[in-house]
Amino acid sequence: MPILRVSLWSGRTKKQKAALARALTDAMVEVAKVPAQAVTIQFEEMPKQNWATGGKLHSELFKE
């Protein structure tokens, strides 16, 4: 049973996460040859200020 963990900035809509879940599940079915009902996807959302790259917070690097 594959488990896919996806880390995202906070703020995605339920509709966006559902579309992403469908796309990731479809990819696992096609590539890994597993049944869709065996694929579990876990979304982990965190605010931009909890991420950093190159020593800089994402809330500073990626302002809205």
Summary of the structure (lengths in Angstrom):
residues: 64
radius of gyration: 14.6
end to end distance: 37.7
largest distance: 41.3
contacts: 140
relative contact order: 0.25
helix: 45%
strand: 28%
